[in-house]
Amino acid sequence: MASPAQWLAGARPRTLPNAIVPVMAGTGVAIGEGGFSWWRAVLALLVALLLQIGVNYANDYSDGIRGTDDQRVGPMRLVGSRAATPRQVLTAALGCFAAAAVLGLVLVVVTRAWWVLLVGAAAIAAAWFYTGGSRPYGYRALGEAAVFVFFGVVPVVGTAFVQTEQLSWAALAASVPVGLLSCSMLVVNNLRDVGTDGESGKRTLAVVLGAPRTRTLYAACLVVPFAVALAMVPLAPAAALAVLAAPLAISPVRTVLAGAVGPALIGALQQTGKLQMAYGALLTIGLAVSL
């Protein structure tokens, strides 16, 4: 049976900025627009975290039973390492999705926006079918597109909406850099696994593009958010604060563009998460004080 430490590792805590940063940015919009609600923000954060952990466990389960994780360079996987049974990991994934659905339903009830149910259902479906089902879209080079939508646009706009009960152009604008930074996490992760994924038949975007183009894509995902922050100045002048995080992008971009492979990219993944958190915090402050 897997130990608590192994379950924690299986939850992939380094990916949690993908859940935290969008909620931060959406809350920054809500504060700036005068609609901040702390408890709704907390519920939105819990929903995002549960979905992120759920998709990580679901990915572990689906890749594990397919044998995709049998030869891995990155962190351990519960099923692939035989630390936990597929059934146990599947139960953990479904439990996370169920808890996210319950908390999300609370937000639907208080906002009386029943269409949000469809968005929530789509988010859970996207989490499962990333590597689950007979035709997982993560095996067809669509993972980054889904991450941009469900760890960028949906949580930023959604977090702002459940607090202000209004759709916001500022939230939509903020979701673009947030979504790109979330994509960068997946891009560098798939770059690290490009060899083993290709051999196992998992056609990620990195496999389709090849390593050189994937490295360029990664750099773009880190650089473009700073241009977007500057472009947002007419809407929210203090959004330019996010540019202060730019020095944190230098090291991971250099590492990736220099041709790092395998374990060397784990450090780049960690640095990307730190950049994502710093950028998100600065953008949140900028949105909160200048909208």
Backbone hydrogen bonds in HBPLUS format (Angstrom, degrees):
<---DONOR---> <-ACCEPTOR-->    atom                        ^
c    i                          cat <-CA-CA->   ^        H-A-AA   ^      H-
h    n   atom  resd res      DA  || num        DHA   H-A  angle D-A-AA Bond
n    s   type  num  typ     dist DA aas  dist angle  dist       angle   num
A0006-GLN N   A0003-SER O   2.95 MM   3  5.10 120.3  2.32 100.1 115.5     1
A0007-TRP N   A0003-SER O   2.95 MM   4  6.34 154.1  2.02 155.8 163.8     2
A0008-LEU N   A0004-PRO O   2.91 MM   4  6.15 154.6  1.98 147.8 155.0     3
A0009-ALA N   A0005-ALA O   2.94 MM   4  6.18 155.4  2.00 142.1 148.8     4
A0010-GLY N   A0006-GLN O   2.83 MM   4  6.03 150.4  1.92 142.6 151.3     5
A0011-ALA N   A0007-TRP O   3.01 MM   4  6.28 129.3  2.28 137.6 150.1     6
A0011-ALA N   A0008-LEU O   3.11 MM   3  5.11 134.6  2.33  95.2 107.7     7
A0012-ARG N   A0009-ALA O   2.99 MM   3  5.26 154.7  2.05 106.4 114.6     8
A0015-THR N   A0012-ARG O   2.91 MM   3  5.78 166.9  1.92 129.6 133.9     9
A0016-LEU N   A0013-PRO O   3.11 MM   3  5.29 161.1  2.15 108.3 114.2    10
A0018-ASN N   A0015-THR O   2.96 MM   3  5.81 154.0  2.03 125.3 131.9    11
A0019-ALA N   A0016-LEU O   2.84 MM   3  5.31 145.7  1.96 114.8 124.4    12
A0020-ILE N   A0016-LEU O   3.02 MM   4  6.33 159.1  2.06 153.3 160.0    13
A0021-VAL N   A0017-PRO O   2.98 MM   4  5.56 163.6  2.01 141.0 145.7    14
A0024-MET N   A0020-ILE O   3.00 MM   4  6.27 154.3  2.07 153.1 161.3    15
A0025-ALA N   A0021-VAL O   2.95 MM   4  6.21 166.9  1.96 160.9 162.7    16
A0026-GLY N   A0022-PRO O   2.94 MM   4  6.11 164.0  1.96 148.2 152.9    17
A0027-THR N   A0023-VAL O   2.90 MM   4  5.97 150.7  1.98 142.7 150.8    18
A0028-GLY N   A0024-MET O   2.83 MM   4  6.14 146.3  1.95 147.3 157.6    19
A0029-VAL N   A0025-ALA O   3.07 MM   4  6.43 151.2  2.15 147.8 154.5    20
A0030-ALA N   A0026-GLY O   3.04 MM   4  6.35 155.8  2.10 141.4 148.1    21
A0031-ILE N   A0027-THR O   2.86 MM   4  6.13 157.9  1.91 153.0 158.1    22
A0032-GLY N   A0028-GLY O   2.98 MM   4  6.16 167.2  2.00 148.2 151.9    23
A0033-GLU N   A0029-VAL O   2.88 MM   4  6.06 143.3  2.01 148.3 158.5    24
A0035-GLY N   A0030-ALA O   2.78 MM   5  5.01 160.2  1.82 156.3 153.3    25
A0034-GLY N   A0031-ILE O   3.07 MM   3  5.13 162.9  2.10 106.8 111.2    26
A0041-ALA N   A0037-SER O   2.95 MM   4  6.15 154.3  2.02 153.5 161.5    27
A0042-VAL N   A0038-TRP O   2.93 MM   4  6.18 151.8  2.01 144.8 152.3    28
A0043-LEU N   A0039-TRP O   3.01 MM   4  6.20 159.2  2.05 141.2 146.5    29
A0044-ALA N   A0040-ARG O   2.93 MM   4  6.13 158.4  1.98 145.8 151.8    30
A0045-LEU N   A0041-ALA O   2.94 MM   4  6.18 151.1  2.02 144.7 152.6    31
A0046-LEU N   A0042-VAL O   2.92 MM   4  6.23 159.2  1.97 152.2 157.4    32
A0047-VAL N   A0043-LEU O   2.93 MM   4  6.18 159.6  1.97 151.8 157.2    33
A0048-ALA N   A0044-ALA O   3.00 MM   4  6.21 162.2  2.03 146.6 151.3    34
A0049-LEU N   A0045-LEU O   2.88 MM   4  6.10 163.3  1.90 154.4 158.9    35
A0050-LEU N   A0046-LEU O   2.89 MM   4  6.01 165.0  1.92 150.4 154.7    36
A0051-LEU N   A0047-VAL O   2.96 MM   4  6.17 155.6  2.02 148.7 155.4    37
A0052-GLN N   A0048-ALA O   2.95 MM   4  6.17 157.1  2.00 147.7 154.1    38
A0053-ILE N   A0049-LEU O   2.89 MM   4  6.12 170.5  1.90 157.6 159.7    39
A0054-GLY N   A0050-LEU O   2.78 MM   4  5.78 152.0  1.86 139.4 148.9    40
A0055-VAL N   A0051-LEU O   2.85 MM   4  6.01 158.6  1.89 147.4 152.0    41
A0056-ASN N   A0052-GLN O   3.05 MM   4  6.27 147.4  2.16 141.4 150.6    42
A0057-TYR N   A0053-ILE O   2.95 MM   4  6.27 159.3  2.00 153.0 157.5    43
A0058-ALA N   A0054-GLY O   2.82 MM   4  6.01 159.3  1.86 149.4 156.3    44
A0059-ASN N   A0055-VAL O   2.84 MM   4  5.87 152.4  1.91 139.6 146.9    45
A0060-ASP N   A0056-ASN O   2.97 MM   4  6.14 154.2  2.03 141.0 148.4    46
A0061-TYR N   A0057-TYR O   2.84 MM   4  6.14 159.2  1.89 151.0 156.2    47
A0062-SER N   A0058-ALA O   2.87 MM   4  6.07 177.7  1.87 154.7 155.4    48
A0063-ASP N   A0059-ASN O   2.89 MM   4  5.82 165.4  1.91 148.8 153.7    49
A0064-GLY N   A0060-ASP O   2.90 MM   4  5.68 143.2  2.04 132.8 144.1    50
A0065-ILE N   A0061-TYR O   3.00 MM   4  6.24 159.9  2.04 156.1 158.9    51
A0066-ARG N   A0062-SER O   3.25 MM   4  6.36 136.9  2.45 136.9 147.8    52
A0067-GLY N   A0063-ASP O   3.02 MM   4  6.09 119.8  2.40 137.4 151.7    53
A0068-THR N   A0063-ASP O   2.92 MM   5  5.00 132.2  2.15 153.1 153.5    54
A0067-GLY N   A0064-GLY O   3.21 MM   3  5.15 144.6  2.34  95.5 105.7    55
A0070-ASP N   A0067-GLY O   3.28 MM   3  5.34 167.1  2.29 108.3 110.2    56
A0081-SER N   A0077-ARG O   2.94 MM   4  5.67 148.1  2.05 138.3 145.5    57
A0083-ALA N   A0078-LEU O   2.96 MM   5  5.07 124.5  2.28 149.6 160.5    58
A0084-ALA N   A0078-LEU O   3.19 MM   6  5.28 155.3  2.26 129.1 125.9    59
A0082-ARG N   A0079-VAL O   2.99 MM   3  4.94 150.0  2.08 102.3 112.0    60
A0089-VAL N   A0085-THR O   3.16 MM   4  6.51 162.8  2.19 158.8 162.9    61
A0090-LEU N   A0086-PRO O   2.87 MM   4  6.02 158.7  1.91 151.8 158.3    62
A0091-THR N   A0087-ARG O   2.90 MM   4  6.06 157.4  1.95 147.1 153.1    63
A0092-ALA N   A0088-GLN O   3.04 MM   4  6.32 152.2  2.12 143.0 150.3    64
A0093-ALA N   A0089-VAL O   2.98 MM   4  6.25 158.7  2.03 149.2 154.5    65
A0094-LEU N   A0090-LEU O   2.92 MM   4  6.16 171.3  1.92 157.9 159.6    66
A0095-GLY N   A0091-THR O   2.87 MM   4  5.94 150.1  1.96 142.9 151.9    67
A0096-CYS N   A0092-ALA O   3.05 MM   4  6.28 153.7  2.12 146.0 151.9    68
A0097-PHE N   A0093-ALA O   3.04 MM   4  6.38 160.6  2.08 151.6 156.9    69
A0098-ALA N   A0094-LEU O   2.87 MM   4  6.05 157.1  1.93 148.2 154.5    70
A0099-ALA N   A0095-GLY O   2.98 MM   4  6.17 161.9  2.01 148.2 152.8    71
A0100-ALA N   A0096-CYS O   2.95 MM   4  6.13 158.8  1.99 148.9 155.0    72
A0101-ALA N   A0097-PHE O   2.92 MM   4  6.12 151.1  2.01 144.0 152.1    73
A0102-VAL N   A0098-ALA O   3.01 MM   4  6.32 154.8  2.07 149.5 155.5    74
A0103-LEU N   A0099-ALA O   3.08 MM   4  6.32 171.1  2.08 154.8 156.4    75
A0104-GLY N   A0100-ALA O   2.83 MM   4  5.89 153.9  1.90 145.1 153.7    76
A0105-LEU N   A0101-ALA O   2.88 MM   4  6.02 144.1  2.01 140.6 150.0    77
A0106-VAL N   A0102-VAL O   3.24 MM   4  6.63 143.2  2.38 142.0 150.8    78
A0107-LEU N   A0103-LEU O   3.38 MM   4  6.81 153.3  2.46 144.1 149.6    79
A0108-VAL N   A0104-GLY O   2.99 MM   4  6.34 148.5  2.09 145.4 155.0    80
A0109-VAL N   A0105-LEU O   2.91 MM   4  6.16 158.1  1.96 150.9 155.8    81
A0110-VAL N   A0106-VAL O   3.04 MM   4  6.33 164.5  2.07 153.4 156.7    82
A0111-THR N   A0107-LEU O   3.08 MM   4  6.10 147.9  2.19 141.4 149.4    83
A0112-ARG N   A0108-VAL O   2.81 MM   4  5.65 127.3  2.09 139.0 152.9    84
A0116-VAL N   A0113-ALA O   3.01 MM   3  5.83 160.7  2.05 121.0 126.7    85
A0117-LEU N   A0114-TRP O   3.03 MM   3  5.60 153.6  2.10 111.9 119.1    86
A0118-LEU N   A0115-TRP O   3.03 MM   3  5.51 131.1  2.28 107.2 118.0    87
A0120-GLY N   A0116-VAL O   2.86 MM   4  6.17 161.6  1.90 154.8 159.4    88
A0121-ALA N   A0117-LEU O   2.85 MM   4  6.09 157.9  1.90 148.9 155.1    89
A0122-ALA N   A0118-LEU O   2.91 MM   4  6.08 153.8  1.98 142.9 150.2    90
A0123-ALA N   A0119-VAL O   2.93 MM   4  6.21 149.1  2.02 145.7 154.4    91
A0124-ILE N   A0120-GLY O   3.04 MM   4  6.35 159.0  2.09 151.1 155.5    92
A0125-ALA N   A0121-ALA O   2.92 MM   4  6.11 160.3  1.96 148.0 154.1    93
A0126-ALA N   A0122-ALA O   2.82 MM   4  5.97 155.9  1.88 145.4 152.3    94
A0127-ALA N   A0123-ALA O   2.95 MM   4  6.16 150.4  2.04 141.8 150.0    95
A0128-TRP N   A0124-ILE O   3.01 MM   4  6.30 155.7  2.07 149.6 155.1    96
A0129-PHE N   A0125-ALA O   2.89 MM   4  6.03 177.0  1.89 160.2 161.3    97
A0132-GLY N   A0128-TRP O   2.86 MM   4  5.40 134.0  2.07 141.4 152.2    98
A0137-TYR N   A0129-PHE O   3.12 MM   8  6.52 141.6  2.27 158.4 164.0    99
A0138-GLY N   A0130-TYR O   2.73 MM   8  4.71 138.8  1.90 134.9 142.3   100
A0139-TYR N   A0136-PRO O   3.17 MM   3  5.65 155.9  2.23 109.2 116.2   101
A0140-ARG N   A0137-TYR O   2.97 MM   3  4.96 159.2  2.01 106.1 110.8   102
A0142-LEU N   A0137-TYR O   3.28 MM   5  5.56 156.5  2.34 157.2 153.9   103
A0141-ALA N   A0203-ARG O   2.88 MM  62  5.94 124.4  2.19 147.9 162.3   104
A0146-ALA N   A0142-LEU O   3.17 MM   4  6.43 161.4  2.21 152.9 157.6   105
A0147-VAL N   A0143-GLY O   2.92 MM   4  6.18 155.8  1.98 152.0 159.3   106
A0148-PHE N   A0144-GLU O   2.95 MM   4  6.17 160.1  1.99 150.3 154.9   107
A0149-VAL N   A0145-ALA O   3.18 MM   4  6.47 154.6  2.25 144.0 150.2   108
A0150-PHE N   A0146-ALA O   2.78 MM   4  5.92 178.0  1.78 162.2 162.5   109
A0151-PHE N   A0147-VAL O   2.72 MM   4  5.10 142.4  1.86 141.5 145.6   110
A0153-VAL N   A0148-PHE O   3.10 MM   5  6.65 152.5  2.18 153.2 157.5   111
A0154-VAL N   A0149-VAL O   2.78 MM   5  5.92 175.3  1.78 174.3 175.6   112
A0156-VAL N   A0152-GLY O   3.19 MM   4  6.05 158.4  2.24 149.8 156.3   113
A0157-VAL N   A0153-VAL O   3.02 MM   4  5.91 160.9  2.06 153.5 158.3   114
A0158-GLY N   A0154-VAL O   2.73 MM   4  5.48 149.0  1.83 141.6 152.5   115
A0159-THR N   A0155-PRO O   2.87 MM   4  5.62 156.9  1.92 132.1 138.4   116
A0160-ALA N   A0156-VAL O   3.18 MM   4  6.36 165.7  2.20 148.8 152.5   117
A0161-PHE N   A0157-VAL O   2.89 MM   4  6.06 155.2  1.95 145.2 153.1   118
A0162-VAL N   A0158-GLY O   2.94 MM   4  6.14 165.7  1.96 158.0 159.4   119
A0163-GLN N   A0160-ALA O   3.28 MM   3  5.46 140.9  2.44  99.6 110.4   120
A0164-THR N   A0160-ALA O   2.90 MM   4  6.05 173.2  1.91 161.3 163.5   121
A0165-GLU N   A0161-PHE O   2.53 MM   4  4.67 144.9  1.65 139.5 147.5   122
A0172-LEU N   A0168-SER O   3.17 MM   4  6.48 154.2  2.24 140.8 147.6   123
A0173-ALA N   A0169-TRP O   2.92 MM   4  6.18 159.3  1.96 150.6 155.9   124
A0174-ALA N   A0170-ALA O   2.92 MM   4  6.14 160.7  1.96 148.6 154.0   125
A0175-SER N   A0171-ALA O   2.95 MM   4  6.09 135.2  2.16 140.6 152.3   126
A0176-VAL N   A0173-ALA O   3.23 MM   3  5.73 153.3  2.31 109.6 116.5   127
A0178-VAL N   A0174-ALA O   3.45 MM   4  6.55 163.6  2.48 147.9 152.2   128
A0179-GLY N   A0175-SER O   2.81 MM   4  5.73 154.7  1.87 139.1 146.3   129
A0180-LEU N   A0176-VAL O   3.02 MM   4  6.25 154.7  2.09 149.0 156.0   130
A0181-LEU N   A0177-PRO O   3.00 MM   4  6.21 157.3  2.05 147.9 153.1   131
A0182-SER N   A0178-VAL O   3.05 MM   4  6.31 151.9  2.13 145.4 153.3   132
A0183-CYS N   A0179-GLY O   2.92 MM   4  6.18 152.1  2.00 143.7 151.8   133
A0184-SER N   A0180-LEU O   2.92 MM   4  6.23 144.4  2.05 142.6 152.4   134
A0185-MET N   A0182-SER O   3.20 MM   3  5.45 131.5  2.45 101.0 112.5   135
A0186-LEU N   A0183-CYS O   3.03 MM   3  5.23 115.0  2.47 100.4 115.6   136
A0187-VAL N   A0183-CYS O   2.82 MM   4  6.08 160.0  1.86 158.0 164.8   137
A0188-VAL N   A0184-SER O   3.03 MM   4  6.15 171.0  2.04 149.3 150.6   138
A0189-ASN N   A0185-MET O   3.12 MM   4  6.16 149.3  2.22 136.7 145.8   139
A0190-ASN N   A0186-LEU O   2.82 MM   4  6.00 161.0  1.86 152.2 156.8   140
A0191-LEU N   A0187-VAL O   2.83 MM   4  6.01 143.6  1.96 143.6 154.7   141
A0192-ARG N   A0188-VAL O   3.09 MM   4  6.24 153.8  2.16 139.5 145.0   142
A0193-ASP N   A0189-ASN O   3.31 MM   4  6.61 142.9  2.45 136.8 146.2   143
A0194-VAL N   A0191-LEU O   3.29 MM   3  5.02 168.9  2.30 103.0 105.5   144
A0197-ASP N   A0193-ASP O   2.81 MM   4  5.78 163.7  1.84 168.2 173.7   145
A0198-GLY N   A0194-VAL O   3.10 MM   4  6.00 157.4  2.16 135.2 141.2   146
A0199-GLU N   A0195-GLY O   3.16 MM   4  6.40 155.8  2.22 145.6 152.0   147
A0200-SER N   A0196-THR O   3.05 MM   4  6.18 144.0  2.18 141.9 150.9   148
A0202-LYS N   A0197-ASP O   2.85 MM   5  4.85 143.5  1.98 154.0 149.8   149
A0201-GLY N   A0198-GLY O   3.36 MM   3  5.27 157.7  2.41  97.9 104.3   150
A0204-THR N   A0202-LYS O   3.05 MM   2  5.88 128.8  2.32 106.8  92.0   151
A0207-VAL N   A0204-THR O   3.08 MM   3  5.15 119.8  2.45  96.6 111.0   152
A0208-VAL N   A0204-THR O   3.04 MM   4  6.38 159.6  2.08 152.9 158.2   153
A0209-LEU N   A0205-LEU O   2.82 MM   4  5.96 167.8  1.84 154.6 157.9   154
A0210-GLY N   A0206-ALA O   2.83 MM   4  5.54 148.2  1.93 137.6 147.0   155
A0214-THR N   A0210-GLY O   3.07 MM   4  6.16 152.3  2.15 152.5 161.1   156
A0215-ARG N   A0211-ALA O   2.95 MM   4  6.16 150.7  2.04 155.9 162.5   157
A0216-THR N   A0212-PRO O   3.27 MM   4  6.65 152.0  2.36 142.7 149.7   158
A0217-LEU N   A0213-ARG O   2.90 MM   4  6.18 155.5  1.96 148.2 155.3   159
A0218-TYR N   A0214-THR O   2.91 MM   4  6.14 156.8  1.97 148.6 154.2   160
A0219-ALA N   A0215-ARG O   3.12 MM   4  6.40 162.9  2.15 146.8 150.4   161
A0220-ALA N   A0216-THR O   2.99 MM   4  6.26 156.7  2.04 149.1 155.6   162
A0221-CYS N   A0217-LEU O   2.94 MM   4  6.22 154.3  2.01 151.0 157.8   163
A0222-LEU N   A0218-TYR O   3.21 MM   4  6.55 133.5  2.44 143.2 155.1   164
A0222-LEU N   A0219-ALA O   3.15 MM   3  5.25 136.1  2.35  97.2 109.2   165
A0223-VAL N   A0219-ALA O   2.93 MM   4  6.14 146.5  2.04 148.8 158.9   166
A0224-VAL N   A0220-ALA O   2.94 MM   4  5.72 169.2  1.95 151.1 154.5   167
A0226-PHE N   A0223-VAL O   3.09 MM   3  5.79 140.2  2.26 119.0 128.2   168
A0227-ALA N   A0224-VAL O   2.93 MM   3  5.10 119.9  2.30 105.0 120.7   169
A0228-VAL N   A0224-VAL O   2.94 MM   4  6.27 154.6  2.01 158.0 166.3   170
A0229-ALA N   A0225-PRO O   2.97 MM   4  6.17 153.8  2.04 142.2 148.8   171
A0230-LEU N   A0226-PHE O   3.21 MM   4  6.46 155.4  2.27 141.7 147.1   172
A0231-ALA N   A0227-ALA O   2.94 MM   4  6.19 149.6  2.04 142.3 151.6   173
A0232-MET N   A0228-VAL O   2.94 MM   4  6.18 129.0  2.20 144.7 157.9   174
A0232-MET N   A0229-ALA O   3.25 MM   3  5.18 137.7  2.44  92.4 103.9   175
A0233-VAL N   A0230-LEU O   3.17 MM   3  5.44 164.7  2.19 109.8 114.4   176
A0235-LEU N   A0232-MET O   2.91 MM   3  5.34 131.4  2.15 113.2 126.7   177
A0236-ALA N   A0232-MET O   2.76 MM   4  5.87 167.7  1.77 161.9 166.2   178
A0239-ALA N   A0236-ALA O   2.83 MM   3  5.54 164.3  1.85 129.7 134.4   179
A0240-ALA N   A0237-PRO O   3.45 MM   3  6.41 174.4  2.45 120.2 121.6   180
A0241-LEU N   A0238-ALA O   2.96 MM   3  5.65 168.6  1.97 119.4 123.2   181
A0242-ALA N   A0239-ALA O   3.12 MM   3  6.05 163.7  2.14 125.3 127.6   182
A0243-VAL N   A0240-ALA O   3.01 MM   3  5.68 157.9  2.06 119.3 125.1   183
A0244-LEU N   A0241-LEU O   2.92 MM   3  5.71 161.1  1.95 123.3 128.9   184
A0245-ALA N   A0242-ALA O   3.06 MM   3  5.80 166.3  2.08 119.2 123.6   185
A0246-ALA N   A0243-VAL O   2.95 MM   3  5.39 166.2  1.97 117.9 121.9   186
A0248-LEU N   A0245-ALA O   2.99 MM   3  5.72 145.3  2.11 123.7 132.5   187
A0249-ALA N   A0246-ALA O   2.86 MM   3  5.39 157.9  1.91 119.4 126.8   188
A0250-ILE N   A0247-PRO O   3.27 MM   3  5.51 150.6  2.36 104.3 112.1   189
A0253-VAL N   A0249-ALA O   3.14 MM   4  6.07 159.6  2.18 150.8 157.1   190
A0254-ARG N   A0250-ILE O   2.95 MM   4  6.08 161.1  1.98 152.3 158.0   191
A0255-THR N   A0251-SER O   2.92 MM   4  6.12 161.9  1.95 154.3 159.6   192
A0256-VAL N   A0252-PRO O   2.97 MM   4  6.13 166.5  1.99 150.7 153.5   193
A0257-LEU N   A0253-VAL O   2.89 MM   4  5.97 171.3  1.90 155.0 158.0   194
A0258-ALA N   A0254-ARG O   2.87 MM   4  5.80 136.4  2.07 141.1 151.9   195
A0260-ALA N   A0255-THR O   3.30 MM   5  5.86 160.1  2.34 162.1 160.7   196
A0259-GLY N   A0256-VAL O   3.11 MM   3  5.53 161.7  2.15 110.6 116.2   197
A0264-ALA N   A0261-VAL O   3.15 MM   3  5.67 137.1  2.34 147.7 140.4   198
A0265-LEU N   A0262-GLY O   2.96 MM   3  5.78 158.1  2.01 126.1 131.9   199
A0266-ILE N   A0263-PRO O   2.99 MM   3  5.33 154.4  2.06 109.2 117.2   200
A0269-LEU N   A0265-LEU O   2.94 MM   4  6.22 147.0  2.05 143.0 151.6   201
A0270-GLN N   A0266-ILE O   3.03 MM   4  6.38 154.9  2.10 147.5 153.4   202
A0271-GLN N   A0267-GLY O   2.96 MM   4  6.23 160.1  2.00 149.8 155.1   203
A0272-THR N   A0268-ALA O   2.87 MM   4  6.02 144.8  2.00 141.3 151.3   204
A0273-GLY N   A0269-LEU O   3.08 MM   4  6.38 151.8  2.16 145.6 152.2   205
A0274-LYS N   A0270-GLN O   3.15 MM   4  6.51 151.8  2.23 145.6 152.9   206
A0275-LEU N   A0271-GLN O   2.95 MM   4  6.21 159.7  2.00 147.8 153.2   207
A0276-GLN N   A0272-THR O   2.85 MM   4  6.05 159.2  1.90 148.5 154.7   208
A0277-MET N   A0273-GLY O   3.03 MM   4  6.27 155.9  2.09 145.8 151.1   209
A0278-ALA N   A0274-LYS O   2.97 MM   4  6.19 165.2  1.99 151.7 155.9   210
A0279-TYR N   A0275-LEU O   2.82 MM   4  5.93 172.3  1.83 159.3 161.8   211
A0280-GLY N   A0276-GLN O   2.92 MM   4  5.96 160.1  1.96 141.5 148.0   212
A0281-ALA N   A0277-MET O   2.89 MM   4  6.08 158.1  1.94 149.0 154.4   213
A0282-LEU N   A0278-ALA O   3.03 MM   4  6.22 166.5  2.04 153.3 156.6   214
A0283-LEU N   A0279-TYR O   2.83 MM   4  5.99 162.8  1.86 155.8 161.2   215
A0284-THR N   A0280-GLY O   2.89 MM   4  5.94 154.8  1.96 143.1 150.5   216
A0285-ILE N   A0281-ALA O   3.07 MM   4  6.32 161.7  2.10 147.5 151.4   217
A0286-GLY N   A0282-LEU O   2.95 MM   4  6.17 163.0  1.98 147.7 152.9   218
A0287-LEU N   A0283-LEU O   2.87 MM   4  6.10 158.8  1.91 153.4 158.2   219
A0288-ALA N   A0284-THR O   2.91 MM   4  6.04 159.3  1.95 150.4 156.7   220
A0289-VAL N   A0285-ILE O   3.05 MM   4  6.22 151.2  2.14 153.4 158.8   221
